[in-house]
Amino acid sequence: MRLFPRSLCAAVAAWRECFPLHGRDVARWFPGHMAKVPSFYLGSHVTATALPDWLAWQWQKETLGLKPHLLVLNKMDLADLTEQQKIIHHLEGEGLKNTIFTNCIKDENIKQIIPKITELVGSSYRYHRAENMEYCIMVVGIPNVGKSSLINSLRRQHLKTGKAARVGGEPGITRAVTSRIQVSERPLMFLLDTPGVLAPQIGSVETGLKLALCGTVLDHLVGEETMADYLLYTLNRHRMFKYVQHYGLNGASDDIECVLKTIAVRLRKTRKVKVLTGTGDVNVVQPNYSAAARDFLRTFRSGLLGPMMIDRDILQGCLPADIDP
Ligand SMILES: Nc1nc2c(ncn2[C@@H]2O[C@H](COP(=O)(O)OP(=O)(O)OP(=O)(O)O)[C@@H](O)[C@H]2O)c(=O)[nH]1
């Protein structure tokens, strides 16, 4: 069990046990192009911060079953990997036997990818064509997980050359399947970058909120303040209280209005609002809640509030094979 300083949570009577989900229309958060299904795969790719269960993994599994595939869990620097063995065990239970954790910013574990792909293709009778020594790999995954970064990172490692795929901090940067991009000379390997895809239907509103927290959807479509509230709820549930110190709050809180107000004041994010009074208009300075929410989300996504495993609940009761209960 993780311990946390008593003083941090003394001010809070009780954490919220659940997040209010009613009245939210998850279908409107995700643009149509993300539901399109490509016709073939080889590489697959999701963020390490959350497990692929909530991506309606079944949908991908059906197609993946036809081709050799490798699951790349990127952004490992942002994920809490203290239960890495449980994660691997859980994924193996889902039929995902080949998994690599990566960090494309620091090129961590990137060198393992090409040998693994070569081994997988070599051991697959259907795709092992002795007369054709070229490999063509498709990178598939949810938006904004670092598919383009992975291609650039592979090129840095194997070709010592610069970037070929456009990278950006928002989802939807890659809009169409690119032409083949070379990532290795020996073996000769090409990758196809693809726009982010999601299951045609998002399982639940909470699933949508988790995806949104990982930056899979443009924040304003869900609402920055709603997302900031879900982030606060999640941080408190995971007993991650770095936000208190980071923003100089008096203590941990489950009240998003109070937290955003303090952030706005500390960061001097205020705005002038016209208020109609009996004697005319008066300009009033108010905390800018949206700007504070944006800063809160950005800080979390840059890892400053600590590494997180959003789907920790899924791992409960999932023990690696070599650990006795
Ligand atoms: N912390 C961290 N950030 C990363 C990592 N890999 C990529 N990023 C960042 O994640 C953001 C999205 O990266 P992209 O490579 O554009 O992601 P994508 O999956 O191609 O995005 P779409 O084309 O929108 O689907 C960028 O700001 C990257 O710098 C990583 O391993 N760790």
The ligand as an SDF file (V2000), in Angstrom:
LIG
                    3D

 32 34  0  0  0  0  0  0  0  0999 V2000
    6.4400   12.0910  -22.6350 N   0  0  0  0  0  0  0  0  0  0  0  0
    6.4480   11.5360  -23.8510 C   0  0  0  0  0  0  0  0  0  0  0  0
    5.8890   12.1990  -24.8890 N   0  0  0  0  0  0  0  0  0  0  0  0
    5.9140   11.6150  -26.1030 C   0  0  0  0  0  0  0  0  0  0  0  0
    6.4960   10.3310  -26.3220 C   0  0  0  0  0  0  0  0  0  0  0  0
    6.3320   10.0160  -27.6400 N   0  0  0  0  0  0  0  0  0  0  0  0
    5.7100   11.0590  -28.2130 C   0  0  0  0  0  0  0  0  0  0  0  0
    5.4410   12.0230  -27.3020 N   0  0  0  0  0  0  0  0  0  0  0  0
    4.7340   13.3040  -27.5270 C   0  0  0  0  0  0  0  0  0  0  0  0
    3.3680   12.9850  -27.7930 O   0  0  0  0  0  0  0  0  0  0  0  0
    2.8040   13.9460  -28.6920 C   0  0  0  0  0  0  0  0  0  0  0  0
    2.1320   13.2190  -29.8720 C   0  0  0  0  0  0  0  0  0  0  0  0
    3.1330   12.5940  -30.6660 O   0  0  0  0  0  0  0  0  0  0  0  0
    2.8660   12.1700  -32.1920 P   0  0  0  0  0  0  0  0  0  0  0  0
    4.0500   11.3640  -32.6210 O   0  0  0  0  0  0  0  0  0  0  0  0
    2.4740   13.3520  -33.0280 O   0  0  0  0  0  0  0  0  0  0  0  0
    1.5880   11.2170  -31.9990 O   0  0  0  0  0  0  0  0  0  0  0  0
    0.6880   10.5020  -33.1190 P   0  0  0  0  0  0  0  0  0  0  0  0
    0.2220    9.2270  -32.5040 O   0  0  0  0  0  0  0  0  0  0  0  0
    1.4470   10.3860  -34.4000 O   0  0  0  0  0  0  0  0  0  0  0  0
   -0.5020   11.5520  -33.2510 O   0  0  0  0  0  0  0  0  0  0  0  0
   -1.7240   11.6150  -34.3390 P   0  0  0  0  0  0  0  0  0  0  0  0
   -1.0720   11.8130  -35.6770 O   0  0  0  0  0  0  0  0  0  0  0  0
   -2.4750   12.8170  -33.8890 O   0  0  0  0  0  0  0  0  0  0  0  0
   -2.5000   10.3680  -34.2080 O   0  0  0  0  0  0  0  0  0  0  0  0
    3.9530   14.8650  -29.1190 C   0  0  0  0  0  0  0  0  0  0  0  0
    3.8850   16.0400  -28.3260 O   0  0  0  0  0  0  0  0  0  0  0  0
    5.1980   14.0590  -28.7720 C   0  0  0  0  0  0  0  0  0  0  0  0
    6.3300   14.8800  -28.4940 O   0  0  0  0  0  0  0  0  0  0  0  0
    7.0850    9.6480  -25.1860 C   0  0  0  0  0  0  0  0  0  0  0  0
    7.5960    8.5300  -25.2500 O   0  0  0  0  0  0  0  0  0  0  0  0
    7.0220   10.3060  -23.9860 N   0  0  0  0  0  0  0  0  0  0  0  0
  1  2  1  0
  2  3  2  0
  2 32  1  0
  3  4  1  0
  4  5  2  0
  4  8  1  0
  5  6  1  0
  5 30  1  0
  6  7  2  0
  7  8  1  0
  8  9  1  0
  9 10  1  0
  9 28  1  0
 10 11  1  0
 11 12  1  0
 11 26  1  0
 12 13  1  0
 13 14  1  0
 14 15  2  0
 14 16  1  0
 14 17  1  0
 17 18  1  0
 18 19  2  0
 18 20  1  0
 18 21  1  0
 21 22  1  0
 22 23  2  0
 22 24  1  0
 22 25  1  0
 26 27  1  0
 26 28  1  0
 28 29  1  0
 30 31  2  0
 30 32  1  0
M  END
$$$$
